[in-house]
């Protein structure tokens, strides 16, 4: 980041939410970088940026699409990079119909399932061998991530036009798709004046080419949308066009709100992934080990995912050790199977419906920290038992006593059927282990003090829970219990309370030779024959030579600027992914200024400041023989080694369930009609037709004026997420003591709000109250000929702690991105009224009154396809009507 020449921060208030990391933005600025901040609200980040660009919440694709159009219309792309390293020259199927030509829907849309048949999106000649086919089932299990991690299968060669003139090459499709995203359209959609937009576009594109790079930074402000994945796709397209991927000072940096959020997806807490981004098997599609592995690597798969059998086998050996043999498919039968949507929001609705009996809750506080707090609390109130492990008595442990639904009579404490077990947890300074941060860097953390009283680490809790369960089942003759009894559950322990040895767990994650016990040094040592056990293949090397590499802390002055001996980065201690792209196709640095990794002809190997993200002895001139698969299938100038064609994808023929190119759709709740397309919102968004989950109407639905204002949420420096760890700390509570809402002076006048007085906000789900802060940090935006007012709320408050307040998350409903099933909780619509909210039954009466005036019918969802929008046929995979 400090080596960037321009930094664009969008979807993040980095100075406020990530102040430690923001020091490197300031370091880059000190070195001459220009910093842009794009946000609906002026913040501490805006205050030190060179330029602040206010936009309407939920319109980032329109702004970014405008940058793409500016690059292509003026031929400002880094052409050498784009031609060699992206799929710009690849020819797309004749069957593909762009959303630009079809009211906002791509070809292959199936209105029966509100999903796409992707065959028509494929490269020419690969319509049937590389498409995902129907994606309705993939949406249910967020299985699009399977392709996002390693691309669709692209066996053999693809047709390309190196002149980029073919009308169906990706470059020309990209130009046509983004042609309507003009500066005028950006202003019309986003409310950002054209001259401000052009300032950003010029600065971003000027920092491209051999000598200069630019960095793009985002966080949850981008992800928590019904088009969140496509936000990030658009940013990636810009960075690929400008040659900013795999080069120092470039990249797309995803900021994380916790020390190990990256680690919790690497070794996942997600329902649809196994360690190292191996997809969880599906009960119907992957009945056998062979079917599962073949789905990961595909016949003819190029790139390192071609070795998926070795990664999968080694994982099963790590789980079940000696019990996992070739004869029983390495205990593949023990793995759980997906049957559909097992995401957190599906689960909470199932709790309400009585389909889930028990729940473990660790490191989360959904009673106030998740979208639709009322649904979360009603769901937890309908369990048999709930285990909450936390540092403090959080709202998710006391909802049955003190939640808002107690006042309304929806939860009666004496009648609540849920038995809550609260177990005190150790904090980060009271346990040892690694955390993995934004840069994929694992750092070892020693225990500073013992946890107090009965507080214990997660490692202690799960190890001893597993031990107790195994003891109870030790004599069980049932085959179903073998999966638990055969686990490798033999970690050494130490201390008074038998704390498991965290380094022993790290060694298992690293992997080892099953015959000798030797720790593996690289994931290339993983074998498919059962002779290696690896807990997470991308982490192989963190315990190389039996040494805890994550614990290294060599001071900066004693090493170069890449700092390879501070901690350990996956994979292979590589600090920058795809760094083969930092050299030109011949293997030479693009420039001395941006020199990073290059081909040393004399020693016949790749070298440089970092571990090369490439086969170290593969020369730039290498061309794969016919039929080559795995890494051997990639040419010497194919830097994107995890992609099946070795290229960065400007156009995604598979893997993104809502379109091969990003498209501006309005949020699920918006006061605006979509100015670009007849299709209003993402047609593939995941909606739940449940009586507890109504959606505010949006145009062209009637009654959208009932909820006329846009609200958005983000963080304060003084508080942490839902506030469980900060509202209990007196100095932080004193600095930010109560819930508030920021409004512009213009909105305050319109709505009759008084500075430091009370206001209450109403959505179709809830009413919350907050103190009013009238500020010019928010400005009314003129959008498509009308004025849009936006409000801002912090989301840190709840009903426990030293300071309390209503939760902003209560206002949101449950509507999800189709790719990863993340909720849209950065934008919604509401009404705002002066004074305090009603209490008790009167609160629910007010919500019901708004629902009635908005014409909301309980248990229904808005139409996925906007009435009147035509549906294009699906090409060879189906006719778009569900008749494949």
Long-range contacts (C-beta under 8 A, 24 or more apart in sequence): 1-25, 1-27, 1-28, 1-215, 1-217, 1-249, 1-253, 2-27, 2-28, 2-31, 2-249, 3-28, 3-213, 3-248, 3-249, 4-28, 4-33, 4-207, 4-213, 4-214, 4-215, 4-249, 4-250, 5-32, 5-33, 5-34, 5-207, 5-212, 5-213, 5-214, 5-249, 6-33, 6-34, 6-35, 6-36, 6-203, 6-204, 6-206, 6-207, 6-212, 6-214, 6-215, 7-33, 7-34, 7-35, 7-36, 7-214, 7-215, 7-216, 7-217, 8-36, 8-38, 8-200, 8-204, 8-214, 8-215, 8-216, 8-217, 9-35, 9-36, 9-37, 9-38, 9-45, 9-49, 9-217, 9-218, 10-37, 10-38, 10-39, 10-60, 10-63, 10-64, 10-216, 10-217, 10-218, 10-221, 10-222, 10-235, 11-38, 11-60, 11-218, 11-219, 11-220, 11-221, 11-222, 11-223, 11-231, 12-45, 12-217, 12-218, 12-219, 12-220, 12-221, 12-222, 12-255, 13-39, 13-41, 13-43, 13-44, 13-45, 13-221, 13-714, 13-715, 14-45, 14-217, 14-219, 14-255, 15-43, 15-44, 15-45, 15-47, 15-48, 16-43, 16-44, 16-45, 16-714, 16-715, 16-716, 16-717, 17-219, 17-255, 17-257, 17-714, 17-715, 17-717, 18-219, 18-255, 18-257, 19-717, 21-255, 21-438, 25-217, 28-215, 34-203, 34-207, 36-200, 36-203, 36-204, 38-63, 38-200, 39-221, 40-712, 40-778, 40-790, 40-792, 41-712, 41-714, 41-742, 41-777, 41-778, 41-790, 41-792, 42-776, 42-777, 42-778, 43-714, 43-777, 44-717, 51-196, 51-199, 51-200, 51-203, 53-192, 53-196, 53-197, 53-200, 54-191, 54-192, 54-779, 54-781, 55-190, 55-191, 55-192, 55-781, 56-189, 56-190, 56-191, 56-672, 56-710, 56-781, 56-783, 56-788, 56-790, 57-667, 57-710, 57-712, 57-790, 57-826, 57-827, 58-225, 58-666, 58-667, 58-670, 58-710, 58-826, 58-827, 59-189, 59-190, 59-191, 59-664, 60-222, 60-231, 60-234, 61-227, 61-230, 61-231, 61-234, 61-662, 61-663, 61-664, 61-665, 62-181, 62-185, 62-186, 62-189, 62-190, 62-664, 62-676, 63-186, 63-190, 63-192, 63-197, 64-231, 64-234, 64-235, 64-237, 64-238, 64-662, 65-178, 65-181, 65-186, 65-234, 65-662, 65-664, 66-181, 66-182, 66-183, 66-185, 66-186, 66-197, 66-201, 67-200, 67-201, 67-204, 67-205, 67-238, 68-174, 68-178, 68-181, 68-234, 68-237, 68-238, 68-241, 69-178, 69-179, 69-180, 69-181, 69-182, 70-183, 70-198, 70-201, 70-205, 71-201, 71-205, 71-238, 71-241, 71-242, 72-171, 72-174, 72-175, 72-178, 72-241, 73-175, 73-179, 74-205, 76-205, 76-208, 76-242, 77-208, 77-241, 77-242, 77-243, 78-208, 78-209, 78-210, 78-241, 78-242, 78-243, 80-243, 80-584, 80-585, 81-240, 81-243, 81-581, 81-590, 82-171, 82-240, 82-241, 82-243, 82-650, 83-162, 83-164, 84-584, 84-585, 84-637, 85-240, 85-243, 85-246, 85-581, 85-585, 85-637, 85-639, 85-640, 85-647, 85-648, 86-170, 86-240, 86-241, 86-647, 86-648, 86-649, 86-650, 87-170, 87-645, 87-647, 87-648, 87-649, 87-650, 87-651, 88-164, 88-169, 88-170, 88-171, 88-174, 88-650, 89-160, 89-161, 89-162, 89-164, 89-169, 89-170, 89-171, 90-123, 90-158, 90-159, 90-160, 90-169, 90-170, 90-645, 90-647, 90-651, 91-123, 91-124, 91-158, 91-159, 91-160, 91-161, 91-166, 91-168, 91-169, 92-121, 92-122, 92-123, 92-124, 92-168, 92-169, 92-170, 92-173, 92-651, 92-653, 93-119, 93-120, 93-121, 93-122, 93-123, 93-124, 93-126, 93-127, 93-168, 93-875, 94-124, 94-168, 95-119, 95-120, 95-127, 95-875, 95-876, 96-120, 96-121, 96-168, 96-173, 96-660, 96-875, 97-872, 98-173, 98-176, 98-177, 98-661, 99-177, 99-659, 99-661, 99-663, 99-677, 99-679, 100-176, 100-177, 100-179, 100-180, 102-870, 102-871, 102-872, 103-677, 103-678, 103-679, 103-869, 103-870, 104-663, 104-665, 104-674, 104-676, 104-677, 104-678, 104-679, 104-683, 104-866, 104-869, 105-679, 105-683, 105-865, 105-869, 105-870, 105-871, 105-872, 106-659, 106-660, 106-872, 107-872, 107-873, 107-874, 107-875, 107-880, 108-872, 108-873, 108-874, 108-875, 108-877, 108-878, 108-880, 109-683, 109-865, 109-871, 109-872, 109-874, 109-880, 110-134, 110-136, 110-874, 110-878, 110-880, 110-881, 110-882, 111-864, 111-865, 111-871, 111-880, 111-881, 111-882, 112-881, 112-882, 113-882, 114-683, 114-684, 114-864, 114-865, 115-139, 115-657, 115-684, 115-818, 116-657, 116-658, 116-659, 116-684, 116-874, 117-874, 117-875, 117-877, 117-878, 117-880, 117-884, 118-653, 118-654, 118-660, 118-877, 119-874, 119-875, 119-876, 119-877, 119-878, 120-874, 120-875, 120-876, 120-877, 121-653, 121-654, 121-660, 122-152, 122-653, 122-654, 123-154, 123-158, 123-159, 123-653, 124-158, 124-159, 124-168, 125-158, 125-159, 126-154, 126-155, 126-158, 126-653, 127-875, 127-876, 127-877, 128-876, 128-877, 129-153, 129-155, 130-154, 130-155, 130-644, 130-653, 130-654, 131-653, 131-654, 131-877, 132-654, 132-655, 133-877, 133-884, 134-877, 134-878, 134-884, 135-657, 135-684, 137-282, 137-285, 138-657, 139-657, 139-684, 139-686, 139-818, 139-819, 140-340, 140-341, 141-271, 141-272, 141-280, 141-282, 141-338, 141-340, 141-341, 141-342, 142-270, 142-271, 142-272, 142-343, 142-819, 142-820, 142-821, 143-272, 143-279, 143-282, 144-229, 144-655, 144-656, 144-657, 144-818, 144-819, 144-820, 145-272, 145-273, 145-277, 145-279, 145-819, 145-820, 146-279, 146-295, 146-296, 146-655, 147-654, 147-655, 147-656, 148-229, 148-655, 148-656, 148-819, 149-277, 149-642, 150-277, 150-296, 150-303, 150-305, 150-642, 150-643, 150-644, 151-303, 151-305, 151-642, 151-643, 151-644, 151-645, 151-649, 151-654, 151-655, 152-298, 152-644, 152-653, 152-654, 152-655, 153-298, 153-299, 153-300, 153-301, 153-644, 154-302, 154-644, 154-645, 155-298, 155-299, 155-300, 155-301, 155-302, 155-644, 156-300, 156-627, 158-645, 170-650, 170-651, 171-650, 173-651, 173-661, 174-237, 174-650, 174-651, 174-661, 177-661, 177-663, 180-676, 181-664, 181-676, 185-675, 185-676, 188-675, 188-783, 188-784, 189-664, 189-675, 189-676, 189-783, 189-784, 190-781, 190-783, 191-781, 191-782, 191-783, 191-788, 204-238, 204-242, 205-242, 207-242, 208-242, 208-243, 208-244, 209-243, 210-590, 210-591, 210-594, 211-590, 211-591, 211-593, 211-594, 212-249, 212-594, 213-242, 213-243, 213-244, 213-247, 213-248, 213-249, 213-250, 213-594, 214-239, 214-242, 214-244, 214-249, 214-250, 215-244, 215-249, 215-250, 215-251, 215-253, 216-244, 216-251, 216-252, 216-253, 217-253, 217-255, 218-252, 218-253, 218-254, 218-255, 219-254, 219-255, 219-256, 219-257, 220-257, 220-826, 221-714, 221-826, 223-822, 224-822, 224-823, 224-824, 224-825, 224-826, 225-667, 225-817, 225-824, 225-826, 225-827, 226-665, 226-667, 226-668, 226-681, 226-682, 226-685, 226-815, 226-816, 226-817, 226-818, 226-824, 227-658, 227-662, 227-663, 227-665, 227-682, 227-817, 228-817, 228-819, 228-820, 228-822, 228-824, 229-656, 229-658, 229-817, 229-819, 229-820, 230-656, 230-658, 230-659, 230-662, 230-663, 231-662, 233-652, 233-656, 233-661, 233-662, 234-662, 236-648, 237-650, 237-662, 240-648, 240-649, 240-650, 241-650, 243-581, 243-590, 245-578, 245-581, 245-648, 246-576, 246-577, 246-578, 246-579, 246-580, 246-581, 246-582, 246-613, 246-639, 247-576, 247-579, 247-581, 247-582, 247-590, 247-594, 247-596, 248-576, 248-582, 248-594, 248-596, 249-594, 251-576, 253-438, 254-438, 255-438, 256-437, 256-438, 257-715, 257-721, 259-428, 259-435, 259-437, 260-434, 260-435, 260-436, 260-437, 262-436, 262-437, 262-438, 262-440, 263-434, 263-435, 263-436, 263-442, 266-436, 266-440, 266-536, 266-538, 266-539, 266-570, 267-509, 267-535, 267-536, 267-539, 271-338, 271-342, 271-343, 272-338, 272-342, 274-315, 274-335, 275-315, 275-509, 275-535, 275-536, 275-537, 276-311, 276-315, 276-536, 276-537, 276-538, 276-539, 277-538, 278-308, 278-311, 278-312, 278-315, 280-335, 280-336, 280-337, 280-338, 281-332, 281-335, 281-337, 281-338, 282-337, 282-338, 282-339, 283-337, 283-338, 283-339, 286-337, 288-329, 288-332, 289-329, 289-330, 289-332, 290-329, 292-332, 298-644, 300-627, 300-629, 300-633, 301-629, 301-630, 301-633, 301-644, 302-624, 302-628, 302-629, 302-630, 302-631, 302-633, 302-634, 302-644, 302-645, 302-646, 303-630, 303-631, 303-633, 303-634, 303-641, 303-642, 303-643, 303-644, 303-646, 304-630, 304-631, 304-641, 304-642, 305-642, 305-644, 306-629, 306-630, 306-631, 306-633, 307-524, 307-526, 307-528, 307-630, 307-631, 309-528, 310-526, 310-527, 310-528, 310-532, 310-537, 311-523, 311-526, 311-534, 311-537, 313-526, 313-527, 313-528, 313-529, 313-530, 313-532, 314-511, 314-526, 314-527, 314-532, 314-533, 314-534, 314-537, 315-534, 315-535, 315-536, 315-537, 317-514, 317-530, 317-532, 317-533, 317-534, 318-488, 318-508, 318-509, 318-511, 318-533, 318-534, 318-535, 319-487, 319-488, 320-483, 320-486, 320-487, 320-488, 321-486, 321-488, 321-514, 321-533, 323-482, 323-486, 324-530, 325-530, 326-529, 326-530, 330-530, 331-483, 331-486, 334-482, 334-483, 334-486, 341-686, 341-821, 343-816, 343-821, 344-370, 345-371, 345-372, 345-688, 345-814, 345-816, 345-821, 345-823, 346-688, 347-379, 348-372, 348-375, 348-376, 348-379, 348-380, 349-375, 349-379, 349-688, 349-690, 349-692, 349-693, 349-814, 350-379, 351-378, 351-379, 351-380, 351-382, 351-383, 352-378, 352-379, 352-382, 352-690, 352-692, 354-382, 356-383, 357-383, 357-384, 357-385, 358-383, 358-384, 358-385, 358-386, 358-387, 359-383, 359-385, 359-386, 359-387, 360-387, 360-389, 361-386, 361-387, 361-388, 361-389, 361-390, 361-396, 362-389, 362-390, 362-425, 362-458, 363-389, 363-390, 364-396, 365-390, 365-394, 365-395, 365-396, 365-721, 365-722, 365-724, 365-798, 366-396, 367-394, 367-395, 367-396, 367-399, 367-403, 367-798, 368-395, 368-396, 368-722, 368-723, 368-797, 368-798, 368-799, 368-807, 368-809, 368-810, 369-721, 369-722, 369-724, 369-795, 369-798, 369-807, 369-809, 370-809, 370-823, 371-809, 371-812, 371-813, 371-814, 371-823, 371-824, 371-825, 372-692, 372-693, 372-765, 372-809, 372-810, 372-812, 372-813, 372-814, 373-404, 373-766, 373-807, 373-809, 373-810, 374-404, 374-405, 374-410, 374-692, 374-765, 374-766, 374-810, 375-692, 375-693, 375-765, 375-814, 377-403, 377-404, 377-405, 377-411, 378-405, 378-410, 378-411, 378-692, 380-418, 381-405, 381-411, 381-416, 381-417, 381-418, 382-417, 382-418, 383-417, 383-418, 384-417, 384-418, 384-419, 385-418, 385-419, 385-420, 385-421, 386-418, 386-419, 386-420, 386-421, 387-421, 387-423, 388-420, 388-421, 388-422, 388-423, 389-422, 389-423, 389-424, 389-425, 389-458, 389-461, 390-422, 390-424, 390-425, 390-724, 391-424, 391-425, 391-427, 391-455, 391-724, 391-725, 392-724, 392-725, 392-728, 392-800, 392-801, 393-422, 393-800, 394-722, 394-724, 394-798, 394-800, 395-722, 395-724, 395-798, 395-799, 395-800, 397-422, 398-799, 398-800, 402-799, 402-800, 403-799, 404-766, 404-799, 404-806, 404-810, 404-843, 407-839, 407-840, 407-843, 408-840, 408-841, 408-843, 408-844, 409-840, 409-841, 410-844, 423-454, 423-456, 423-461, 424-451, 424-452, 424-453, 424-454, 424-455, 424-456, 425-455, 425-456, 425-457, 425-458, 425-461, 426-451, 426-455, 426-456, 426-457, 426-458, 426-460, 427-451, 427-455, 430-455, 430-457, 431-457, 431-458, 431-459, 431-502, 432-502, 433-457, 433-459, 433-502, 433-505, 433-506, 434-506, 434-542, 434-550, 436-570, 439-569, 439-575, 440-569, 440-570, 440-577, 441-566, 441-567, 441-568, 441-569, 441-575, 442-539, 442-542, 442-549, 442-550, 442-567, 442-568, 442-569, 442-570, 443-550, 443-566, 443-567, 444-548, 444-550, 444-551, 444-567, 456-497, 457-499, 459-499, 459-500, 459-502, 459-505, 460-497, 460-498, 460-499, 460-500, 463-489, 463-491, 463-493, 463-500, 464-498, 488-533, 503-543, 503-548, 505-535, 506-542, 506-543, 506-548, 506-550, 507-543, 507-546, 508-533, 508-535, 509-534, 509-535, 509-536, 509-539, 509-542, 509-543, 510-534, 510-535, 510-539, 510-540, 510-541, 510-542, 510-543, 510-544, 511-535, 511-537, 511-540, 519-543, 519-544, 519-545, 519-546, 520-544, 521-545, 522-572, 523-571, 523-572, 538-570, 538-571, 539-570, 539-571, 540-571, 541-568, 541-570, 541-571, 541-572, 541-573, 542-568, 542-570, 549-573, 560-609, 561-609, 562-609, 562-610, 564-610, 564-611, 572-611, 573-611, 574-610, 574-611, 574-612, 574-613, 575-610, 575-611, 576-610, 576-613, 577-613, 578-613, 578-639, 578-640, 578-641, 578-648, 579-608, 579-610, 579-612, 579-613, 579-614, 579-639, 580-606, 580-612, 580-613, 580-614, 580-639, 580-641, 581-639, 581-640, 581-648, 582-608, 583-620, 585-620, 585-637, 586-620, 587-619, 587-620, 587-636, 613-639, 613-641, 614-639, 614-641, 656-819, 657-684, 657-818, 657-819, 658-682, 658-683, 658-684, 658-685, 658-817, 658-818, 658-819, 666-698, 667-698, 667-824, 667-827, 667-828, 668-695, 668-698, 668-813, 668-815, 668-824, 668-862, 669-695, 669-696, 669-698, 669-707, 669-813, 669-824, 669-827, 669-828, 669-829, 670-698, 670-699, 670-704, 670-710, 670-827, 670-829, 671-698, 671-699, 671-704, 671-705, 671-707, 671-708, 671-709, 671-710, 671-788, 671-829, 672-698, 672-699, 672-783, 672-784, 672-786, 672-788, 673-699, 673-700, 673-784, 675-784, 678-866, 678-868, 678-869, 679-865, 679-866, 679-869, 680-866, 681-862, 681-866, 682-817, 682-818, 683-864, 683-865, 684-818, 684-864, 685-815, 685-816, 685-817, 685-818, 685-824, 685-864, 686-815, 686-816, 686-817, 686-818, 686-821, 687-815, 687-816, 687-861, 687-862, 687-864, 688-814, 688-815, 688-861, 689-859, 689-860, 689-861, 690-859, 691-858, 691-859, 693-765, 693-813, 693-814, 694-764, 694-765, 694-813, 694-851, 694-856, 694-858, 695-764, 695-813, 695-815, 695-856, 695-861, 695-862, 696-763, 696-764, 696-813, 696-828, 696-829, 696-830, 696-854, 696-856, 697-854, 697-855, 697-856, 697-862, 698-829, 698-862, 700-866, 700-867, 701-855, 701-862, 702-855, 703-853, 703-854, 703-855, 704-829, 704-854, 706-831, 706-850, 706-853, 706-854, 707-762, 707-763, 707-764, 707-829, 707-830, 707-831, 707-850, 707-854, 708-789, 708-829, 708-831, 709-747, 709-789, 709-790, 709-791, 709-829, 709-830, 709-831, 709-832, 710-788, 710-789, 710-790, 710-791, 710-827, 710-828, 710-829, 711-761, 711-790, 711-791, 711-792, 711-793, 711-808, 711-811, 711-827, 711-828, 711-829, 711-830, 712-790, 712-791, 712-792, 712-793, 712-826, 712-827, 713-792, 713-793, 713-794, 713-795, 713-808, 713-809, 713-825, 713-826, 714-792, 714-794, 714-795, 714-826, 715-794, 715-795, 715-796, 716-794, 716-796, 719-794, 719-796, 720-796, 721-795, 721-796, 722-795, 722-796, 722-798, 722-807, 722-809, 723-796, 723-797, 723-798, 723-801, 724-798, 724-800, 724-801, 726-796, 727-796, 727-797, 727-798, 727-800, 727-801, 727-802, 727-803, 727-804, 728-801, 728-802, 729-802, 730-802, 733-801, 733-802, 733-803, 736-794, 736-796, 736-803, 737-803, 738-771, 738-797, 738-803, 738-805, 739-768, 739-769, 739-770, 739-771, 739-793, 739-794, 739-797, 739-805, 739-806, 739-808, 740-770, 740-771, 740-772, 740-773, 740-793, 740-794, 741-770, 741-771, 741-772, 741-773, 741-791, 741-792, 741-793, 741-832, 742-773, 742-774, 742-775, 742-777, 742-778, 742-791, 742-792, 742-793, 743-772, 743-773, 743-774, 743-775, 743-778, 743-789, 743-791, 743-832, 744-774, 744-775, 744-776, 744-778, 744-779, 744-780, 744-789, 744-790, 745-774, 745-776, 746-780, 746-787, 746-789, 747-778, 747-780, 747-789, 747-791, 747-832, 748-772, 748-774, 750-789, 751-832, 751-833, 751-834, 752-834, 753-832, 753-834, 754-834, 757-834, 757-835, 758-834, 758-835, 758-836, 759-832, 759-833, 759-834, 759-835, 760-832, 760-833, 760-835, 760-836, 760-837, 761-791, 761-793, 761-811, 761-830, 761-831, 761-832, 761-833, 762-830, 762-831, 762-832, 762-833, 762-846, 762-847, 762-850, 763-811, 763-812, 763-813, 763-828, 763-829, 763-830, 763-850, 764-813, 764-847, 764-850, 764-851, 764-854, 764-856, 765-810, 765-811, 765-812, 765-813, 765-847, 766-810, 766-811, 766-847, 767-837, 767-838, 767-843, 767-846, 767-847, 768-806, 768-807, 768-808, 768-810, 768-811, 768-837, 769-806, 769-836, 769-837, 770-805, 770-806, 791-830, 791-832, 806-837
